[in-house]
Amino acid sequence: MSDAPPLELRGVTKEYDGGGETVRAMDDVDFHVDRGEFVSIIGPSGSGKSTMLNVLGLLDVPTDGEVLVDGRDATTLTDRERTRARKEYVGFVFQQFYLISSLTALENVLLPTRFEDDPGARDRAVGLLERVGLGDRLDHRPDELSGGQKQRVAIARALINEPDVVLADEPTGNLDRDTGTQVLEEFTRIKSEGVSLITVTHDDLVAGYADRTVRIVDGRLQ
């Protein structure tokens, strides 16, 4: 582990072809997250929040600028290398949970390790589910879980590969206030262990838990 930020953007611009015209979703963005820091990204719809999260998560490649992972430029990586870096460094939590309905909670958490020879994965998965209060739900499928329980399964899944950074897209968007608070308290525990958290959100509750909030408008950080 280096002293560099686990994720950093330097002068990142991202453009798309929007039906005959160029849409600039990110415009010369500089950003970093420190180790163990919780950063909330806010902004109106269409401001570039989701694009920024996709670029940070190595799901999208910038048109210009650099994405640094642990101090190393990831924009020069091949697709295979980028997939490997994403698996090693980044975990994802989504508003819609994206759990596989035919799999149990335990099997869903294990999914990111499915094609690896990882003998410790099952023990880690059980431990993560116990940690988020679902030790008695290992064999339950998503339709047998509440919204809050599904999101906690998703958090455990995001942590299974022991990432440096967890990226969360509207993590409380489908949850009531009390359940959202429980999820954010789990984020606080994750942060205390040195994992960085970056959330995209419209929820003021999330910003209240974050160490720092940045606002993006028309592709530019304010």
C-alpha positions in Angstrom: 0.0 0.0 0.0 1.4 3.4 -1.0 1.0 6.8 0.5 -1.0 7.9 -2.6 -4.8 8.3 -2.5 -6.5 5.0 -3.4 -8.4 6.8 -6.2 -7.7 10.1 -7.9 -8.8 12.0 -11.0 -6.5 14.5 -12.7 -8.0 16.8 -15.3 -10.6 14.2 -16.3 -13.0 15.0 -19.2 -15.6 12.6 -20.4 -17.5 13.2 -23.6 -20.3 11.2 -25.3 -21.9 11.3 -28.7 -25.4 12.5 -27.9 -27.2 12.0 -31.2 -25.1 14.1 -33.4 -23.7 16.5 -30.8 -20.9 16.0 -28.2 -22.1 15.9 -24.6 -19.4 16.8 -22.1 -20.5 14.8 -18.9 -17.3 15.7 -17.0 -15.2 18.8 -17.6 -11.6 18.9 -16.4 -12.4 17.3 -13.0 -9.7 17.0 -10.3 -10.7 14.8 -7.4 -9.3 12.4 -4.8 -10.4 10.4 -1.8 -8.1 9.8 1.1 -7.8 6.4 2.9 -10.6 5.9 5.3 -12.5 9.0 4.0 -16.2 9.1 3.3 -17.0 11.5 0.4 -20.5 12.3 -0.8 -21.0 13.5 -4.4 -24.2 15.6 -4.9 -25.7 17.5 -7.8 -28.8 17.8 -9.9 -29.9 15.1 -12.4 -27.7 15.1 -15.4 -24.9 16.9 -13.7 -22.3 14.1 -14.3 -22.5 12.3 -10.9 -23.1 8.8 -12.4 -20.4 9.3 -15.1 -17.9 10.4 -12.4 -18.7 7.2 -10.4 -18.3 5.0 -13.5 -14.9 6.6 -14.3 -13.8 6.3 -10.7 -14.9 2.6 -10.7 -12.9 1.9 -13.9 -16.2 1.1 -15.7 -15.7 3.9 -18.1 -12.6 5.4 -19.7 -12.1 9.2 -19.7 -11.8 11.1 -23.0 -8.9 13.1 -21.5 -7.1 13.1 -18.2 -5.8 10.5 -15.8 -7.5 8.0 -13.3 -4.9 7.0 -10.7 -5.4 3.9 -8.6 -3.1 3.7 -5.7 -0.9 6.2 -7.5 -0.8 4.3 -10.8 -2.3 5.5 -14.0 -5.2 3.2 -14.9 -6.1 5.0 -18.2 -3.3 3.1 -19.9 -4.5 -0.4 -18.9 -6.0 -2.9 -21.2 -9.6 -4.1 -20.7 -8.3 -7.2 -18.9 -6.0 -5.2 -16.7 -8.7 -2.7 -15.8 -11.1 -5.5 -14.9 -8.4 -7.0 -12.6 -7.7 -3.6 -11.0 -11.4 -3.0 -10.5 -11.8 -6.4 -8.8 -8.8 -5.8 -6.6 -9.4 -2.2 -5.5 -13.1 -1.4 -5.8 -16.3 -2.6 -4.4 -19.8 -1.5 -5.6 -23.1 -0.9 -3.9 -26.1 0.0 -6.0 -29.6 1.5 -5.2 -31.3 -1.5 -6.9 -29.2 -4.0 -5.0 -28.6 -6.2 -8.1 -28.8 -9.5 -6.2 -29.4 -12.7 -8.1 -32.9 -13.9 -7.2 -32.0 -17.6 -7.5 -29.0 -17.4 -5.2 -28.9 -17.3 -1.4 -27.5 -14.4 0.5 -24.3 -16.3 1.0 -24.0 -17.2 -2.7 -24.7 -13.6 -3.7 -21.8 -12.4 -1.5 -19.5 -15.0 -3.0 -20.3 -14.0 -6.6 -17.2 -11.7 -7.1 -15.0 -14.6 -6.1 -16.7 -17.2 -8.3 -14.0 -17.6 -10.9 -11.0 -17.4 -8.5 -9.2 -20.0 -6.5 -9.9 -18.4 -3.2 -10.1 -20.9 -0.4 -10.9 -18.3 2.3 -13.8 -16.7 0.4 -16.6 -18.7 2.1 -15.3 -17.9 5.6 -15.0 -14.2 4.7 -18.5 -14.2 3.2 -20.0 -15.8 6.3 -18.1 -13.3 8.5 -19.3 -10.3 6.5 -22.9 -11.4 6.7 -22.6 -12.0 10.4 -21.0 -8.5 10.8 -24.0 -6.8 9.0 -26.4 -8.7 11.2 -27.4 -11.4 8.7 -25.7 -14.4 10.2 -29.1 -16.1 10.5 -30.0 -15.3 6.8 -27.2 -17.1 5.0 -29.5 -19.4 3.1 -32.3 -16.9 2.4 -32.9 -15.7 -1.1 -33.6 -12.0 -1.9 -37.4 -12.4 -2.0 -37.2 -13.6 1.6 -35.3 -10.4 2.7 -36.4 -6.9 3.4 -35.0 -3.9 1.5 -32.5 -3.1 4.3 -31.4 -6.7 4.5 -30.8 -6.8 0.7 -28.7 -3.7 0.9 -26.6 -5.2 3.7 -26.1 -8.3 1.5 -24.9 -5.9 -1.2 -22.5 -4.2 1.2 -21.1 -7.6 2.2 -20.7 -8.5 -1.4 -18.9 -5.2 -2.1 -16.4 -6.1 0.7 -15.7 -9.7 -0.2 -12.5 -8.9 -2.1 -11.3 -6.6 0.6 -11.2 -3.4 -1.6 -9.5 -0.2 -0.8 -12.6 1.8 -2.0 -16.4 1.2 -2.0 -18.4 3.2 -4.5 -22.1 3.5 -3.7 -24.8 4.8 -6.1 -27.8 6.1 -4.2 -27.3 3.5 -1.4 -30.3 4.7 0.6 -32.5 5.5 -2.3 -34.9 2.5 -1.9 -34.8 2.5 1.9 -36.9 4.2 4.6 -35.1 6.6 7.0 -34.4 4.2 9.8 -33.1 1.5 7.5 -31.0 4.1 5.6 -29.5 5.2 8.9 -28.5 1.6 9.7 -26.8 1.3 6.3 -24.9 4.5 6.9 -23.8 3.4 10.3 -22.3 0.3 8.6 -20.5 2.6 6.2 -19.1 4.4 9.2 -17.7 1.1 10.6 -16.2 0.3 7.2 -14.6 3.7 7.1 -13.1 3.1 10.5 -11.2 0.1 9.1 -9.4 2.3 6.5 -11.7 1.6 3.5 -12.6 4.7 1.5 -16.2 5.4 0.6 -17.6 7.5 -2.3 -21.3 7.9 -2.7 -23.5 9.5 -5.3 -26.7 10.7 -3.6 -29.7 13.0 -3.5 -30.2 12.1 0.2 -29.2 14.7 2.7 -28.9 12.0 5.3 -25.9 10.5 3.4 -24.2 13.9 3.3 -24.6 14.2 7.0 -22.5 11.0 7.6 -19.8 12.0 5.0 -16.5 13.6 6.0 -16.7 15.7 2.9 -19.3 16.6 0.3 -18.5 17.8 -3.3 -21.0 19.1 -5.7 -20.9 18.6 -9.4 -22.9 20.8 -11.8 -22.7 20.6 -15.6 -19.8 18.2 -15.4 -17.7 20.5 -13.2 -16.9 20.3 -9.5 -18.0 23.3 -7.6 
